[in-house]
Amino acid sequence: MIQRADAYLEAWKTKQELAERMIPLIGQLYREHDVVMSVHGRSLVGRSAIDIIRAHSYARKIDEVELSLEETSAIVEALAAIQPGPVSIDLALLANGFRASSGQDLDAYLRETLAPALGAQPSRGTDVVLYGFGRIGRLLARIIIDHSGSGNGLNLRAIVVRKGAENDLQKRANLLRRDSVHGPFNGTIKVLEDEDAILANGVRIQVIYSNDPASVDYAQYGIEDAILVDNTGRWRDAEGLGQHLQNPGIARVLLTAPGKGDMLNIVYGVNNDTIGDDAIVSAASCTTNAITPVLKVLNDTFGVTRGHVETVHAYTNDQNLIDNFHKGDRRGRSAALNMVLTETGAAKAVAKALPEFEGKLTGNAIRVPTPDVSMAVLNLQFEREVTREEINAHLEQVSLTGALRTQIDYVESSEIVSTDFVGSNRAGIVDGLATVATGDSAVIYVWYDNEYGYSCQVVRIIEQLAGNHPAHLPALQA
């Protein structure tokens, strides 16, 4: 029997109503108690009713049924009454667990499951300074501001730039406010001219003008024990980046480019557990972050003997808009008109995060006339014969329930193109329909937002350095 059209609409309206009731409670718990709610890793904080419904629908990929908004709405209301401390809560896992708890009272179930977070107190917030305010710097600012919560997490205190014009402050604010690729800033921005500061969603960001990292007096701005993120790429070794540490207000430095020498190159999710007391670490490159998690998963399961990585990369500010002199080979030619064959260090850099890949990978890159979203083509040989189906099935499962699901996404669509991945918060997205396997070799295609996806990985490292990333409850399974 065909259901009447108005019945579908009524069902949709019921979902909207439930989602709309959840929004203020989700926001309140986040702002006042640093409680972050998600559905299988899809954050619900600051999201619209449509976004919440979509996240519940996404649960079908994992649980084979759409997550009930009636169930999660009741859980959110109960959480608002319980008011746990700082914690990252997966509503889908809570709903599944409660359903399997044999009729246990909801309040009792939640108090038992969330016991580690009950009574927990927020940690002291950590100051963050962005040294450089280009493509990555501004996206980091957007993400950190969006994650401000109660103010007990990452606190963006300042950006350090070279003054470019008399109206520099207005220009910096406008670049944060509007972005040709990522759209408008989600909120309000005000320029505090007399204070050389930008106010964004209540976050006061001091703008410091300096050409010398060692001469900035952060103490005069009340900045203490800060994590400084160097986005300039000007210094990539410990000696150059160590200049930041000459300032008493800076405790640690994170480089958003591949580091040289013995510096730790971190791909979050793969080797972030190697971070100790290191004062200077690198977040590697966008391409290294995109391919290393996928390579780890494939190597752990099938054993990679050797391979080649071909990167089809969006153009960057390092290239020329029209033909002009450039110290690098080919990069002087117009980025907007040409595919430009160039080198990439990503293949070799993988070994810094995964030592077992030392000497196994080669790589090249082609810069193409698109402003954002790139693709890595992994041509790999394995220790045994593999099929397209088993590779795809494994990568899809990892993207849904694996330990690296925050880094790896998976998609199967015959209509997907690069712009569909603008704003993806995963390090890389496997295009399952493009996978090719023959004997013991395979070709895997990995999309990645080389700006936003990479910036999300950087923020994850900052949170670990700060030691204020909330625990996940119920606990995630590897």
N, C-alpha and C positions, 0 to 999 in steps of 0.2 A: 504494500500500500504506500503511495506517495504522500509524504508529509506535506501539509499545507504550508505555503510560503510564509504566512504570518506566524506559524509555529516556530520556524527557524529564527525569525526576527525576535520573537518573544524570548527564546532561549539565549539569543545574543544579548539582549537587553538585561537579562538576569545576570549574565556573566559580567557585563559592564558595571552593574550596580554593586556586585560583590567586590570587584576590583577597586572601584572608587571608594568603598568603605575601608579597604585595606591601606590605601595610599597614606592618609594622615598618620595611621598607627606605625607604618613602616618608617615614615619620616621622623616621627617623634622618638622612636627607639634608636634610630641612627643618630639624631642630633644630640639627644640627652644621655644615651648609654653606649654609643659606639657599637650598636648591634647592626650587622650587615646581613641582610636577607637575600637569598637567591633561590633559584630553582635549577638544580643540576648545573650550577656554575653561572647561570644567567642572573646577574644582579637585578634586584627589584628596587633599589634605592634611587629615588629621583625619577622613576619611570612613570609613564602614563598608564591609564587603564588598559589601552590597547597593547602596550608593551607587556603588561602583566599577563594578559590573556594569551599573548603569543608565547610567553615563557612557559605557561601551563600546557599549551598545545605541544611545545617542543618535547615535553616529557614523554610523549608517545614513542620517540626514537629509542628511549632507554627502557621504559616500563611497559611499553606496548599499549598503554591506554593513556588518554589525556588526563592530566592531574586535575582533580576536582577542586574548583574554586570554593565550594562549600566547605570542604575539609580544611583547606589552607586558611580560609577566612577565619574559621573557628580557632585555628592554631595561633594566628596573628593576634586575635583578641585576647587569648589566654596569655600570650607572651607579654602583651601590654600590661596585663595585671601582675605578672611575675617580675618583670623588669630585670632581666639578667644583666650581668656586666659585659664588658667588651667581648664579642664573640661573632664569628661568621657562621650563620645558620642556613642550612639547606632545607627549605620547606618540603621539598619532594621526599628527601630522606626521612624527615620527621613524620610526614604523612604516612609513608610506607611502613615505618617502624611502629607507629601508633596503631595502624590497621592490623598489624601482626601481633599486637600485644595482648590479644585475648580479652578484650573488653575492659582493659585497665582504664581508670579515670584519666581524662586528658591532662588535668592539672598535675596529677601524680606522675604520669608518664613524662611530661615535660620537665618537671623538677628533677626526676631521676636521670634523664638523658642529658640535661644541661647542668648537672650538678657542679662541674668544674667552673662554670661561668657565674654561678649564683654568688652574689656578694663580692665578685671580683671588682677591683678598682681600676679605673683607667690609669695607664702609665703617663708619665710626664711627656708632653709633646716634644717632638724633635724639630729643631730649626733646620730649614733647607735653604741653600743659596744656589741660584742658577747663574753660572758664569758663562755668559753668552745667551742671546735671546733670539736665535734663528728658528728654523723649522722645528727642530727637536725641542729646543728650549721652550718655545711657546706651547707646544703640545704637552710637554711635561707640566707647565704651569696650569693648563686647563685641567689635566687629570688630577693633580695634587689639590687644586682648589675644589674640584668636584668631590674629592675624598676627605674634605676637611672635617666633616662630622661635628663632634663636640669640641674640636680643637685640641684633642689629646693625642692626635696621630702625627702626621707630617704637617708642619707649619711652614708654608712658603713665606720667608721673611724678606728676601731681597733678590734682585737680579743685578748683575754687574755687566755693564756694556761700555763701549767707547762712544762718546757723544758725537752724533753725526750732524746735528743742526740745532739751531736755537729752539725750534719747536720739537725737539727730540722726544720729550716726554709724551706729547700728544700722539706722535707717530708710533711710538712703542705701544701705547694703549690701543690705537686703532688697529695695529697688526694683531694684537691679542683679541680684539673685538670681532674682527672680520677675517675670514680665511677662504681663499678661492677654492680650496680643495675640501676642507673639512667643515665649511659652513660657519655660521655665526656662533659667537660665544654663548653658552647656555646660562644666561643670567644678566647681571648689570655690571657695568664698569664705569668708574668715576676717576677723573684725574685730580689729584691733590697737588696743584701747582706749587704752593708755598712750601710743601714738604718733600718735593721730588719723589712722589709716591703714586701708586696706582691702587685704587680700592676695587676689588673684584669679588662680588658676592660676599662682602663683609671681610674679606681677607686683605689686609694692608700689606702691599709689596713695596719695599723701599727700592728705588732705582738709584744705583750707585755708579757714578761715572769714573772709570779708571782705565789706564793702559798698562798698568803694572800689577800683577796679582799679589805681589809681596807688600804693596804699599797701602792696601785697603785696611782701614781701621773698623773692623766689624763691631768692636766693643762699643763704639759710640752709638750704635744703633740697637744695643742690647742683644746682639746675636751671640749665642754661646753654644759651644760643643756642636756646631752645625755640620751637616753633611753638605759638602759643596759638589755640585755636578758641573763638570767642565764640558760644555757643548761646543767649544770653539774648534777643537781638533788641532789647535796650534801646538800644544805640547802633548806628546804621546808616550813619554818615558817618565820614569820615577823622578829623575832629576828636575825636569821641567815642571811637572805637576806638583812636586814637593814645595814649590814656591808658595802655593796656597796654604800649606801647613805652617808657614812662618807667621801666619796671623793667629793669635791666641783664640779667636772666635771659631776657627775651623778645626774640627776633630778628624774628619775623614774626607777623602776625595774619590769621586766616581767619574770615570772618563766615558763619554758616549762615543767611543771609537775604539778600534783594536789597539790594545796596549803593546808596547815594545819591551824587549828584554824579558826579565823574569816576572813581570807584573801578572797577577791573576787575571785571566780573561774569562768572565763569567757569563754563561748562558743559563738564565734562571730556569730551574726545573731539571737541569742536567748536572751541573757541578757547583751549584750555589752552596752546597754543604761543605765545600772546601774553604769558604770564607772564614777566617779566624779573626785575628787582631790586625789584619792588614790595614794600613792607613790609606793605601791607594789601590784601587781595583779598577778594572775595565769592564764595561758591559758588552765588549766585542762589537760586531757590526750587525746591521739589520739582517744581512744575508746569512751570517753565521747563526744568528738566533732563529732564523726561519728553517734552516736545514738540519741543524745539529739534533734537535729533538726527534725528528723523523728518522735521521740516520741511526740514532741510538736505538730506537724501537726496532728498526729493521735489522740492525746488527745483533741485538740481543736475541732475536727470534730466528733469523735466517743465516746470520754470519756473512758480513760483507768482506769480500777479498780485495776488491779494488773498484774504483769508480771515477767518473768525470762529472763535474758540476758546471752546467752552462746557465748563467744568470741573464735573464732578460729584464733589465733594470730601468725603472723610470729615470728620467734625467734629473740632475741635481744642480744646486747653485754653483757647484764647482765648474760646470760647463759654461760655454758662451752661448748667449741667445742667438747671435749671428757670428759668422766667421771672424776670428780675431786671434791674436797671439795667446798661446797657452803653453806652459812649460811641459805639460804632459802630451804624450803622443796621441794624435787624433782628437783630443778633447777640445782643441781650438775651433773645430768645425761646429756649425750651428746645431745646437741640441734640439731645436724645434723642427728642423728639416731633415735630419739624418738619423739612421741607425749607426751607432758609433761602437766599433769593436774596441774593447779595452781590457785591461787586466783586472783580476779580482784576487784578493788575498783570502777570501772566505774559505776556499777548499783547504788551504794549509792551516787556517785559523781553527778549523774544526778540531784538529789534534790538540789544541790548547785546552779545550773543554773535554774532549774524548781522546786520551792518549793512544787508545787502541787503533785510531785512524792515522797514526803517524806514517807518512809515505804512501798511503793508500789512495789519496784523492788528487786529481788535477782539476783545474778550473779556468774558465774564461768568462767574460761578461760582454753583453751587448747593451749599450744604453739606447733607449728608444724614445720617440717623441710623445711621451705621456708624463703627466706631472706627479703621479703617485700610483702605487701598487705595482709590484714586480713579480716575477716568476722565476723559480729555480727548477731546472730540469736535471733530475738525478739519474744518471746512466750507471747502473750498478751491476756488479757481478757477485753472486752469492756462493756459499760453500756447497749448496745443493740445488737441484731443480726446484723452481717455484712456479706457481700459477698466478694469474692475474686475480683470480677470485680469492685466494688465500691471503695475498698481500693486502687487497682492499678490505677484506673482512677484518683482518687484524688491525689495520690502521683506523678503520671506522670504530671498532670496539675501544681502542685506546682513546680516541677522541671523545668518546661518550663516558667511559667509566675508568679509564686508566689514570695512573699517577701523573701523566703528562697531558691531561685533558685541558689544562689551562693554556698549554703551549700549542697543542695540535688540534686543528679542526678538520672536518672531512665533509666533502660535498659531492653530490652526484646530480648534475643538471646539464642538459644539452644546450642550454641557453645562457649559461653563466659567462660573464666577461669581467675584465679587470675592475671596472668601476663598482661592481657589486661588492667588492671587498674593501672599499674605502671605509675606514672606521672600525675594521675588525680588530678586536683586542687580543687575538691569538697571534703567536709568533709566526705560524704558517698554516696554510689550509690545503690539504691534499685534494686534488681534483681526480676523484675516483674513475670517472669515465675515460680519462686520458691515459690511465695506466696501461702499459704494454709489458708483457712477460713472455719470454721465449727461452726454454731450457733453464739454464742457471743464471740468466740475466734479466733485468727489468729496467724500464724507464718510468720514473714517477715524477709527476708534475706538482709543484708546490707553489701556490700563490702566497703573497704576503704584502700587507700594507707596510711598506718600508719606513713609513713615518709613524703612524699611530700604533700599529702592532708592536713595533720596536720600542716606542715610548712606554707602552704598558709593561714590557719586560724590564725596562730601566726602573720604573716605579716599584716593581716587585723587589728589585735589588735594594733600592733605597729603603723600603720597608724592612727588609731583613737587616740591613746595616743599622737601622734605628731600633730594631728589636721590638717593634710595636705592631707587628702583623697579628691580628686576632686568631685564636685557635679555631679550627673548624669542628663544628658539632652538628649532627653526629659525625664521628671521625670518618674521614675519607679512607676508602680501601685502595691499596696500591693495585 
